[in-house]
Amino acid sequence: MSFDDLLKDLQGQKTIQDDPSQPSLEKLFPASFMRKHSKFSSFQELQEKGNFQADTLQDMDKIAGELLDRHIDRETDFPDWQTMLDTAKREFESGK
């Protein structure tokens, strides 16, 4: 376990282990994906613009659906969060 992982674990911030079936938001939404589908360079920037924060897909599930969908519709090429997520998962799995 790296020092950063240990620190996050001790701070209660580590919610999931690296699990291939549950890729991190950073892996699902790399800079190339974000630049292709939005004006942002990172998923973090998209979150900051929308005034929300999530570290995992489980955290994203807790964000109010309609507000998130409107933000995604305004700031990306996607009409809603589910469409963006599905596209990101397909691209991640195909290795794009």
Order of alpha helices (4+ residues) and beta strands (2+ residues): alpha-alpha-alpha-alpha-alpha-alpha-alpha
